Amino acid sequence: ANQLWALFTFVMSFAFFSFVNLLVSKNKADAIFWNKFLYIGFILLPAFFLHFIIEIVNIYNEKKTVLSYVYTCAILFIFVLVFTPYFVVDVAPKLSFAYWTKNGPAYPFYTTYFFAAVSYAIYLLLKSLKGLTGYKREQIKYLLIACAMGFGGSVSNFLLNYGLPLYPYGFYLVPPALLIVAYAIVRYRL
C-alpha cells in the first residue's frame, strides 16, 4: 500500500507538472506534447488508486482479475493516446486557457473507465467501513473525505472537456485531498 500510494502521488505530481507546462506552452505543438503527458498521468491515476484501495482493504487476492482489467484498459488508453489521434484530436483555446483538449472518439470511453475505477474504489471503501471501529474506521473515513474532494473536484475538469463552460476547479481540490490523506497517515497510521 505504501508503494502504491507513493506511485499514485508521483503520477499526480507528474500530471500537475504536465498541466503547468501545458498552460505555459508557447505553441500548439508544445501544448499537444504536454497535453499527452498530462493524460498519461490521468489514465494511470484511477488504476493506481483502485489498486491502493484494494491493498488498504486487504482484498488483493479476490480482486486480481479486476485489477488486470483496469491495468489493461490503462495500457490501451495510453497506446491510443500516444499513437493515434482518437484520444486527443487537437488543442484549442477554451475559457481563459490558450490550449485545452479537443476530445477524440476514444475520450468518452476513457471518461467511463475513469469514473468506473474511482467509483468502484469508493464502493470498496464504503463496503469495508461497515463493522470497522477504532483506527481502521478513521483511516477509511479520511480516505473517503479525500476521495470526495479530489475526485469529486475532477468532475469540473471533465465538464469543460465536454463543452460545459465551467472553470476546472478540481485541480485546486487535489492538494487539500492529499493533505487529508497525509493527516490520516500520520494520525491514524494509514
Residue frames as a rotation matrix with the C-alpha (Angstrom) as fourth column:
ALA 1
0.572 0.820 0.000 0.00
0.820 -0.572 0.000 0.00
0.000 0.000 -1.000 0.00
ASN 2
0.397 -0.493 -0.774 2.84
0.187 -0.782 0.595 2.42
-0.898 -0.381 -0.218 0.81
GLN 3
-0.675 -0.704 0.219 4.50
0.318 -0.010 0.948 1.84
-0.665 0.710 0.231 -2.55
LEU 4
-0.251 0.673 0.695 1.20
0.954 0.051 0.296 2.24
0.164 0.738 -0.655 -4.40
TRP 5
0.729 0.494 -0.474 0.45
0.593 -0.802 0.076 5.49
-0.343 -0.337 -0.877 -2.58
ALA 6
-0.059 -0.837 -0.544 3.94
0.071 -0.547 0.834 6.77
-0.996 0.011 0.092 -3.44
LEU 7
-0.755 -0.178 0.631 3.36
0.594 0.221 0.774 5.78
-0.277 0.959 -0.061 -7.08
PHE 8
0.238 0.938 0.251 -0.07
0.968 -0.250 0.016 7.45
0.078 0.239 -0.968 -7.08
THR 9
0.700 0.013 -0.714 1.32
0.286 -0.921 0.263 10.73
-0.654 -0.389 -0.649 -5.69
PHE 10
-0.463 -0.883 -0.074 4.26
0.188 -0.179 0.966 10.59
-0.866 0.433 0.249 -8.11
VAL 11
-0.547 0.333 0.768 1.88
0.836 0.165 0.524 10.21
0.048 0.928 -0.369 -11.07
MET 12
0.606 0.766 -0.215 -0.29
0.785 -0.619 0.010 13.02
-0.126 -0.175 -0.977 -9.65
SER 13
0.269 -0.603 -0.751 2.79
0.089 -0.760 0.643 15.26
-0.959 -0.240 -0.151 -9.44
PHE 14
-0.725 -0.524 0.446 3.75
0.425 0.169 0.889 14.26
-0.541 0.835 0.100 -12.98
ALA 15
-0.045 0.811 0.583 0.25
0.987 -0.055 0.153 15.17
0.156 0.582 -0.798 -14.21
PHE 16
0.759 0.315 -0.570 0.35
0.474 -0.867 0.152 18.55
-0.446 -0.386 -0.807 -12.44
PHE 17
-0.211 -0.912 -0.352 3.82
0.113 -0.380 0.918 19.25
-0.971 0.154 0.183 -13.83
SER 18
-0.694 0.014 0.720 2.50
0.704 0.225 0.674 18.46
-0.152 0.974 -0.166 -17.31
PHE 19
0.380 0.919 0.107 -0.56
0.925 -0.380 -0.021 20.66
0.021 0.107 -0.994 -16.74
VAL 20
0.485 -0.289 -0.825 1.59
0.186 -0.888 0.420 23.64
-0.855 -0.357 -0.377 -15.74
ASN 21
-0.636 -0.772 0.015 3.73
0.132 -0.090 0.987 23.12
-0.760 0.630 0.159 -18.84
LEU 22
-0.302 0.645 0.702 0.57
0.952 0.171 0.253 22.91
0.043 0.745 -0.666 -20.94
LEU 23
0.644 0.628 -0.436 -0.57
0.682 -0.730 -0.043 26.25
-0.345 -0.270 -0.899 -19.50
VAL 24
0.382 -0.584 -0.716 2.71
-0.212 -0.810 0.547 27.98
-0.899 -0.057 -0.433 -20.37
SER 25
-0.004 -0.355 0.935 3.16
0.797 0.563 0.218 26.36
-0.604 0.746 0.281 -23.80
LYS 26
-0.434 -0.288 -0.854 4.34
-0.167 -0.905 0.391 28.81
-0.885 0.312 0.345 -26.43
ASN 27
-0.544 0.243 -0.803 2.85
-0.836 -0.079 0.543 26.96
0.069 0.967 0.246 -29.41
LYS 28
0.476 0.877 -0.067 0.35
-0.876 0.480 0.054 24.26
0.080 0.032 0.996 -30.35
ALA 29
0.276 -0.439 -0.855 2.97
-0.208 0.841 -0.499 21.52
0.938 0.316 0.141 -30.81
ASP 30
-0.806 -0.575 0.142 4.27
-0.216 0.062 -0.974 22.03
0.551 -0.816 -0.174 -27.27
ALA 31
-0.330 0.773 0.542 0.71
-0.936 -0.192 -0.296 22.14
-0.125 -0.605 0.787 -25.93
ILE 32
0.614 0.539 -0.577 -0.18
-0.642 0.766 0.033 18.83
0.460 0.350 0.816 -27.59
PHE 33
-0.209 -0.794 -0.571 3.03
-0.060 0.594 -0.803 17.27
0.976 -0.134 -0.172 -26.26
TRP 34
-0.918 -0.181 0.353 2.29
-0.334 -0.128 -0.934 18.32
0.215 -0.975 0.057 -22.66
ASN 35
0.014 0.990 0.143 -1.40
-1.000 0.012 0.015 17.51
0.013 -0.143 0.990 -23.02
LYS 36
0.424 0.085 -0.902 -0.48
-0.338 0.939 -0.070 13.92
0.841 0.335 0.426 -23.88
PHE 37
-0.646 -0.691 -0.325 1.81
0.107 0.340 -0.934 13.67
0.756 -0.638 -0.145 -20.86
LEU 38
-0.627 0.522 0.578 -0.99
-0.779 -0.436 -0.451 15.12
0.017 -0.733 0.680 -18.72
TYR 39
0.410 0.889 -0.203 -3.35
-0.890 0.439 0.126 12.41
0.201 0.129 0.971 -19.93
ILE 40
-0.104 -0.500 -0.860 -0.81
-0.064 0.866 -0.496 9.65
0.992 0.004 -0.122 -19.39
GLY 41
-0.954 -0.241 0.180 -0.92
-0.165 -0.081 -0.983 10.68
0.251 -0.967 0.037 -15.74
PHE 42
-0.341 0.909 0.240 -4.71
-0.918 -0.267 -0.293 10.95
-0.202 -0.320 0.926 -15.72
ILE 43
0.322 0.410 -0.853 -5.03
-0.621 0.772 0.136 7.49
0.715 0.486 0.503 -17.29
LEU 44
-0.389 -0.589 -0.708 -2.78
0.145 0.720 -0.678 5.90
0.910 -0.367 -0.195 -14.67
LEU 45
-0.725 0.035 0.688 -4.32
-0.608 -0.502 -0.615 7.64
0.324 -0.864 0.386 -11.64
PRO 46
0.312 0.909 0.278 -7.55
-0.938 0.249 0.240 5.61
0.149 -0.335 0.930 -11.35
ALA 47
0.535 -0.172 -0.827 -5.68
-0.076 0.965 -0.250 2.32
0.841 0.197 0.503 -11.82
PHE 48
-0.554 -0.817 -0.161 -3.13
0.152 0.091 -0.984 3.10
0.818 -0.570 0.074 -9.12
PHE 49
-0.540 0.415 0.732 -5.81
-0.806 -0.504 -0.309 4.49
0.241 -0.758 0.607 -6.81
LEU 50
0.585 0.788 -0.193 -8.03
-0.713 0.613 0.341 1.42
0.387 -0.062 0.920 -7.15
HIS 51
0.233 -0.598 -0.767 -5.02
0.210 0.801 -0.560 -0.83
0.949 -0.030 0.313 -6.58
PHE 52
-0.755 -0.507 0.416 -4.11
-0.220 -0.401 -0.889 1.19
0.618 -0.763 0.191 -3.47
ILE 53
-0.106 0.806 0.582 -7.66
-0.984 -0.168 0.054 0.87
0.141 -0.567 0.812 -2.08
ILE 54
0.674 0.320 -0.666 -7.71
-0.336 0.936 0.110 -2.87
0.658 0.150 0.738 -2.77
GLU 55
-0.262 -0.844 -0.468 -4.48
0.296 0.392 -0.871 -3.17
0.919 -0.366 0.147 -0.77
ILE 56
-0.716 0.002 0.698 -5.81
-0.556 -0.607 -0.568 -0.98
0.423 -0.795 0.436 2.05
VAL 57
0.213 0.887 0.409 -8.99
-0.977 0.197 0.083 -3.03
-0.007 -0.417 0.909 2.48
ASN 58
-0.530 -0.635 0.562 -6.88
-0.685 0.711 0.159 -6.20
-0.501 -0.301 -0.812 2.14
ILE 59
0.457 0.722 0.519 -8.74
-0.151 0.638 -0.755 -7.92
-0.876 0.267 0.401 -0.72
TYR 60
-0.177 -0.623 -0.762 -5.98
-0.871 -0.261 0.416 -8.19
-0.458 0.737 -0.497 -3.32
ASN 61
-0.903 -0.229 0.363 -6.38
-0.092 0.929 0.358 -11.93
-0.419 0.290 -0.860 -3.91
GLU 62
-0.102 0.957 0.271 -10.12
0.576 0.279 -0.768 -11.51
-0.811 0.078 -0.580 -4.52
LYS 63
0.721 0.474 -0.505 -9.67
0.023 -0.745 -0.667 -8.59
-0.692 0.469 -0.548 -6.94
LYS 64
-0.362 -0.926 0.106 -6.72
0.113 0.070 0.991 -9.65
-0.925 0.371 0.080 -9.10
THR 65
-0.292 0.321 0.901 -8.98
0.933 0.302 0.195 -10.04
-0.209 0.898 -0.387 -12.13
VAL 66
0.789 0.602 -0.120 -10.50
0.580 -0.796 -0.175 -6.59
-0.201 0.068 -0.977 -11.67
LEU 67
0.398 -0.725 -0.562 -7.03
-0.182 -0.663 0.726 -5.07
-0.899 -0.187 -0.396 -11.43
SER 68
-0.524 -0.607 0.597 -5.88
0.460 0.388 0.799 -6.89
-0.716 0.693 0.077 -14.56
TYR 69
0.200 0.680 0.706 -8.83
0.980 -0.153 -0.130 -5.39
0.020 0.717 -0.696 -16.48
VAL 70
0.893 0.160 -0.420 -8.16
0.242 -0.959 0.149 -1.91
-0.379 -0.235 -0.895 -15.13
TYR 71
0.029 -0.962 -0.272 -4.45
-0.143 -0.274 0.951 -2.02
-0.989 0.011 -0.145 -15.95
THR 72
-0.426 -0.106 0.898 -5.21
0.787 0.446 0.426 -3.44
-0.446 0.889 -0.106 -19.41
CYS 73
0.636 0.709 0.305 -7.60
0.772 -0.585 -0.249 -0.55
0.002 0.394 -0.919 -20.05
ALA 74
0.690 -0.430 -0.581 -4.95
-0.064 -0.837 0.544 1.93
-0.721 -0.338 -0.605 -18.87
ILE 75
-0.385 -0.888 0.252 -2.34
0.179 0.197 0.964 0.47
-0.905 0.417 0.083 -21.21
LEU 76
-0.162 0.410 0.897 -4.79
0.975 0.205 0.083 0.50
-0.150 0.889 -0.433 -24.13
PHE 77
0.853 0.510 -0.111 -5.74
0.498 -0.859 -0.121 4.14
-0.157 0.048 -0.986 -23.48
ILE 78
0.299 -0.827 -0.477 -2.09
-0.168 -0.537 0.827 5.17
-0.940 -0.167 -0.299 -23.28
PHE 79
-0.521 -0.460 0.720 -1.45
0.570 0.441 0.694 3.38
-0.636 0.771 0.032 -26.58
VAL 80
0.266 0.720 0.641 -4.41
0.962 -0.236 -0.134 5.15
0.055 0.653 -0.755 -28.21
LEU 81
0.846 0.039 -0.533 -3.31
0.211 -0.940 0.267 8.49
-0.490 -0.338 -0.803 -26.73
VAL 82
0.050 -0.962 -0.269 0.30
-0.147 -0.274 0.950 8.23
-0.988 -0.007 -0.155 -27.88
PHE 83
-0.750 -0.525 0.402 -0.08
0.197 0.403 0.894 6.55
-0.631 0.749 -0.199 -31.26
THR 84
-0.364 0.679 0.638 -3.44
0.906 0.101 0.410 7.70
0.214 0.727 -0.652 -32.65
PRO 85
-0.908 0.115 0.402 -5.46
-0.125 -0.992 0.000 10.92
0.399 -0.051 0.916 -32.93
TYR 86
-0.178 0.940 -0.292 -8.53
0.251 0.330 0.910 9.25
0.951 0.089 -0.295 -31.37
PHE 87
-0.001 0.131 -0.991 -7.96
0.998 0.061 0.007 10.37
0.061 -0.990 -0.130 -27.79
VAL 88
0.072 -0.063 -0.995 -6.76
0.236 -0.969 0.078 13.95
-0.969 -0.241 -0.055 -28.19
VAL 89
0.581 0.220 0.784 -7.68
0.802 0.008 -0.597 15.36
-0.138 0.975 -0.172 -31.59
ASP 90
-0.058 -0.527 0.848 -6.20
0.490 -0.755 -0.436 18.79
0.870 0.390 0.302 -31.02
VAL 91
-0.317 0.024 -0.948 -5.89
0.872 -0.385 -0.302 21.64
-0.372 -0.923 0.101 -28.54
ALA 92
-0.188 0.334 0.924 -7.74
0.575 -0.725 0.379 24.94
0.796 0.603 -0.055 -28.77
PRO 93
-0.895 -0.101 0.435 -8.50
-0.229 -0.733 -0.641 28.00
0.384 -0.673 0.632 -26.65
LYS 94
0.040 0.920 -0.389 -11.21
0.498 0.319 0.806 27.47
0.866 -0.226 -0.445 -24.04
LEU 95
0.830 0.304 -0.468 -12.25
0.558 -0.453 0.695 29.89
-0.001 -0.838 -0.545 -21.27
SER 96
0.821 -0.554 -0.139 -9.03
-0.501 -0.815 0.291 31.55
-0.275 -0.169 -0.946 -20.08
PHE 97
0.216 -0.752 0.623 -6.80
0.124 0.654 0.747 28.74
-0.969 -0.084 0.234 -21.36
ALA 98
-0.081 -0.337 -0.938 -4.77
-0.879 -0.419 0.227 29.24
-0.470 0.843 -0.262 -24.52
TYR 99
-0.497 -0.117 -0.860 -4.75
-0.606 0.756 0.247 25.48
0.621 0.644 -0.447 -25.08
TRP 100
-0.221 0.487 0.845 -7.30
-0.764 0.452 -0.460 22.92
-0.606 -0.748 0.273 -23.91
THR 101
-0.814 -0.183 0.551 -8.07
0.043 0.928 0.371 19.39
-0.579 0.326 -0.747 -25.05
LYS 102
-0.066 0.794 -0.605 -10.29
-0.997 -0.075 0.011 18.72
-0.037 0.604 0.796 -28.05
ASN 103
-0.054 0.107 0.993 -11.65
-0.472 0.873 -0.120 15.24
-0.880 -0.475 0.004 -27.40
GLY 104
-0.709 -0.120 -0.695 -11.38
-0.670 0.422 0.611 12.39
0.220 0.899 -0.379 -29.85
PRO 105
0.185 0.884 -0.429 -13.83
-0.647 0.438 0.624 9.50
0.740 0.162 0.653 -30.20
ALA 106
-0.131 -0.292 -0.947 -11.97
0.429 0.845 -0.320 7.40
0.894 -0.449 0.015 -27.58
TYR 107
-0.778 -0.298 0.553 -12.36
-0.259 -0.650 -0.715 10.10
0.572 -0.700 0.428 -24.91
PRO 108
0.163 0.892 0.422 -15.87
-0.888 -0.054 0.458 9.08
0.431 -0.450 0.782 -23.72
PHE 109
0.639 -0.010 -0.770 -14.56
0.120 0.989 0.087 5.54
0.760 -0.147 0.633 -23.17
TYR 110
-0.502 -0.858 -0.109 -11.72
0.369 -0.098 -0.924 6.97
0.783 -0.504 0.365 -21.09
THR 111
-0.486 0.396 0.779 -14.21
-0.721 -0.686 -0.101 9.01
0.494 -0.610 0.619 -19.05
THR 112
0.633 0.747 -0.203 -16.22
-0.544 0.616 0.570 5.85
0.551 -0.250 0.796 -18.39
TYR 113
0.248 -0.658 -0.711 -13.05
0.486 0.719 -0.496 3.98
0.838 -0.223 0.498 -17.36
PHE 114
-0.675 -0.563 0.477 -12.00
-0.051 -0.609 -0.791 6.83
0.736 -0.558 0.382 -15.05
PHE 115
-0.254 0.656 0.711 -15.31
-0.910 -0.412 0.055 7.09
0.329 -0.633 0.701 -13.22
ALA 116
0.685 0.466 -0.561 -15.88
-0.297 0.881 0.369 3.33
0.665 -0.086 0.741 -13.11
ALA 117
-0.057 -0.800 -0.597 -12.49
0.494 0.497 -0.713 2.69
0.868 -0.336 0.367 -11.46
VAL 118
-0.821 -0.251 0.513 -12.87
-0.233 -0.672 -0.702 5.56
0.521 -0.696 0.493 -8.98
SER 119
0.082 0.939 0.333 -16.49
-0.895 -0.078 0.440 4.67
0.439 -0.334 0.834 -8.18
TYR 120
0.588 0.089 -0.804 -15.54
0.049 0.988 0.145 1.06
0.808 -0.125 0.576 -7.60
ALA 121
-0.514 -0.827 -0.227 -12.72
0.383 0.016 -0.924 2.13
0.767 -0.562 0.308 -5.26
ILE 122
-0.652 0.355 0.669 -15.17
-0.669 -0.685 -0.288 4.31
0.357 -0.636 0.685 -3.29
TYR 123
0.467 0.841 -0.274 -17.67
-0.635 0.534 0.558 1.43
0.615 -0.087 0.784 -3.20
LEU 124
0.192 -0.482 -0.855 -14.96
0.411 0.830 -0.376 -0.85
0.891 -0.279 0.358 -1.75
LEU 125
-0.831 -0.483 0.275 -14.15
0.009 -0.506 -0.862 1.76
0.556 -0.714 0.425 0.89
LEU 126
-0.252 0.828 0.500 -17.81
-0.906 -0.384 0.180 2.18
0.341 -0.408 0.847 1.86
LYS 127
0.570 0.450 -0.687 -18.31
-0.286 0.893 0.347 -1.59
0.770 -0.002 0.638 1.96
SER 128
-0.169 -0.739 -0.652 -15.26
0.505 0.503 -0.702 -2.04
0.847 -0.447 0.288 4.19
LEU 129
-0.621 -0.059 0.781 -16.44
-0.443 -0.796 -0.412 0.71
0.646 -0.602 0.469 6.54
LYS 130
0.486 0.871 0.073 -19.25
-0.616 0.282 0.736 -1.49
0.620 -0.402 0.673 7.86
GLY 131
0.908 -0.020 -0.418 -18.21
0.265 0.801 0.538 -3.20
0.324 -0.599 0.732 11.06
LEU 132
-0.093 -0.995 0.042 -14.93
0.615 -0.091 -0.784 -1.31
0.783 -0.047 0.620 11.46
THR 133
0.940 0.275 -0.202 -14.05
0.326 -0.551 0.768 0.51
0.101 -0.788 -0.608 14.65
GLY 134
0.504 -0.768 -0.395 -11.13
0.404 -0.195 0.894 2.50
-0.763 -0.610 0.212 16.00
TYR 135
-0.252 -0.770 -0.586 -8.15
-0.225 -0.542 0.809 3.45
-0.941 0.336 -0.037 13.87
LYS 136
-0.789 -0.076 0.610 -9.18
0.501 0.496 0.709 1.43
-0.356 0.865 -0.354 10.83
ARG 137
0.253 0.951 0.176 -12.58
0.943 -0.203 -0.262 3.17
-0.214 0.232 -0.949 10.70
GLU 138
0.540 -0.116 -0.834 -10.92
0.063 -0.982 0.177 6.60
-0.839 -0.148 -0.523 10.96
GLN 139
-0.601 -0.798 0.035 -8.47
0.030 0.020 0.999 5.69
-0.799 0.602 0.012 8.19
ILE 140
-0.537 0.466 0.703 -11.30
0.839 0.383 0.387 4.77
-0.090 0.798 -0.596 5.84
LYS 141
0.531 0.767 -0.359 -13.32
0.733 -0.629 -0.260 7.88
-0.425 -0.125 -0.896 6.77
TYR 142
0.181 -0.541 -0.822 -10.42
-0.175 -0.840 0.514 10.17
-0.968 0.051 -0.247 5.92
LEU 143
-0.817 -0.435 0.378 -9.82
0.248 0.326 0.912 8.33
-0.520 0.839 -0.159 2.65
LEU 144
-0.091 0.879 0.468 -13.48
0.991 0.128 -0.048 8.81
-0.103 0.460 -0.882 1.73
ILE 145
0.627 0.266 -0.732 -13.30
0.321 -0.945 -0.068 12.53
-0.710 -0.192 -0.677 2.51
ALA 146
-0.322 -0.842 -0.434 -10.15
-0.235 -0.373 0.898 12.85
-0.917 0.391 -0.077 0.39
CYS 147
-0.696 0.147 0.702 -11.84
0.653 0.534 0.536 10.92
-0.296 0.832 -0.468 -2.46
ALA 148
0.374 0.927 0.004 -14.86
0.870 -0.350 -0.348 13.20
-0.321 0.133 -0.937 -2.34
MET 149
0.494 -0.249 -0.833 -12.63
-0.088 -0.968 0.237 16.27
-0.865 -0.044 -0.500 -2.58
GLY 150
-0.464 -0.865 -0.189 -10.05
-0.297 -0.049 0.954 15.10
-0.834 0.499 -0.234 -5.10
PHE 151
-0.863 0.144 0.484 -12.10
0.472 0.570 0.673 13.01
-0.179 0.809 -0.560 -7.47
GLY 152
0.200 0.968 -0.152 -15.30
0.853 -0.249 -0.458 14.97
-0.481 -0.038 -0.876 -6.90
GLY 153
0.263 -0.194 -0.945 -13.47
-0.151 -0.976 0.158 18.09
-0.953 0.101 -0.286 -7.96
SER 154
-0.764 -0.628 0.145 -12.18
0.011 0.211 0.977 16.38
-0.645 0.749 -0.154 -11.08
VAL 155
0.005 0.855 0.519 -15.74
0.856 0.265 -0.444 16.36
-0.517 0.446 -0.731 -12.42
SER 156
0.631 0.239 -0.738 -15.28
-0.014 -0.948 -0.318 20.04
-0.776 0.211 -0.595 -13.28
ASN 157
-0.428 -0.845 -0.321 -12.31
-0.473 -0.093 0.876 19.14
-0.770 0.527 -0.359 -15.49
PHE 158
-0.723 0.209 0.659 -14.38
0.545 0.758 0.358 16.63
-0.424 0.618 -0.662 -17.43
LEU 159
0.322 0.937 -0.138 -17.29
0.650 -0.325 -0.687 19.04
-0.688 0.132 -0.714 -17.83
LEU 160
0.246 -0.319 -0.915 -15.08
-0.487 -0.857 0.167 21.58
-0.838 0.405 -0.366 -19.60
ASN 161
-0.803 -0.587 0.099 -13.86
-0.245 0.478 0.844 18.83
-0.542 0.654 -0.528 -21.93
TYR 162
-0.521 0.694 0.496 -17.47
0.816 0.575 0.053 18.09
-0.249 0.432 -0.867 -22.85
GLY 163
-0.519 0.210 0.829 -18.22
0.556 -0.654 0.514 21.71
0.650 0.727 0.222 -23.70
LEU 164
0.650 0.703 -0.288 -19.77
0.683 -0.375 0.627 22.98
0.333 -0.604 -0.724 -20.46
PRO 165
0.118 -0.675 0.728 -18.11
0.164 -0.710 -0.685 26.35
0.979 0.200 0.027 -19.78
LEU 166
0.990 0.122 0.071 -17.19
-0.058 -0.109 0.992 25.69
0.129 -0.987 -0.101 -16.13
TYR 167
0.240 -0.958 0.159 -13.71
-0.842 -0.287 -0.456 26.51
0.483 -0.025 -0.875 -14.89
PRO 168
0.416 -0.099 -0.904 -11.86
0.115 0.992 -0.056 23.31
0.902 -0.080 0.424 -13.88
TYR 169
0.341 -0.215 0.915 -11.58
-0.830 -0.525 0.186 24.00
0.441 -0.823 -0.357 -10.15
GLY 170
0.979 0.104 -0.176 -10.86
-0.031 0.928 0.371 20.34
0.202 -0.358 0.912 -9.48
PHE 171
0.225 -0.973 -0.060 -7.14
0.394 0.147 -0.907 20.99
0.891 0.180 0.416 -9.76
TYR 172
-0.263 -0.316 0.912 -7.33
-0.560 -0.719 -0.411 23.16
0.786 -0.619 0.013 -6.65
LEU 173
0.605 0.593 0.531 -9.01
-0.779 0.304 0.548 20.45
0.163 -0.746 0.646 -4.56
VAL 174
0.670 -0.371 -0.643 -6.36
0.124 0.910 -0.396 17.79
0.732 0.186 0.656 -5.10
PRO 175
-0.413 -0.898 0.151 -3.63
-0.076 -0.132 -0.988 19.24
0.907 -0.420 -0.014 -2.80
PRO 176
-0.269 0.331 0.905 -6.02
-0.953 -0.227 -0.200 19.54
0.140 -0.916 0.376 0.20
ALA 177
0.805 0.559 -0.200 -7.23
-0.542 0.829 0.136 15.99
0.242 -0.002 0.970 -0.52
LEU 178
0.299 -0.787 -0.539 -3.65
0.201 0.604 -0.771 14.75
0.933 0.122 0.339 -0.44
LEU 179
-0.576 -0.468 0.670 -3.09
-0.499 -0.448 -0.742 16.62
0.647 -0.762 0.024 2.83
ILE 180
0.340 0.769 0.541 -6.11
-0.937 0.227 0.267 14.85
0.082 -0.597 0.798 4.33
VAL 181
0.851 -0.099 -0.517 -4.58
0.007 0.984 -0.177 11.50
0.526 0.147 0.838 3.41
ALA 182
-0.213 -0.976 0.054 -1.23
0.041 -0.064 -0.997 12.65
0.976 -0.210 0.054 4.83
TYR 183
-0.261 0.222 0.939 -3.04
-0.909 -0.384 -0.162 13.51
0.325 -0.896 0.302 8.08
ALA 184
0.793 0.605 0.073 -4.59
-0.602 0.759 0.250 10.02
0.096 -0.243 0.965 8.13
ILE 185
0.462 -0.721 -0.517 -1.15
0.183 0.647 -0.740 8.53
0.868 0.247 0.431 7.56
VAL 186
-0.544 -0.744 0.389 0.40
-0.194 -0.339 -0.920 10.44
0.817 -0.576 0.040 10.45
ARG 187
-0.357 0.472 0.806 -2.53
-0.921 -0.321 -0.220 10.46
0.155 -0.821 0.549 12.90
TYR 188
0.508 0.708 0.491 -4.13
-0.753 0.642 -0.146 7.09
-0.418 -0.295 0.859 12.19
ARG 189
-0.372 -0.830 0.416 -1.15
-0.482 0.555 0.677 5.18
-0.793 0.052 -0.607 10.72
LEU 190
0.714 0.668 -0.210 -2.83
-0.486 0.257 -0.836 4.62
-0.504 0.699 0.508 7.37
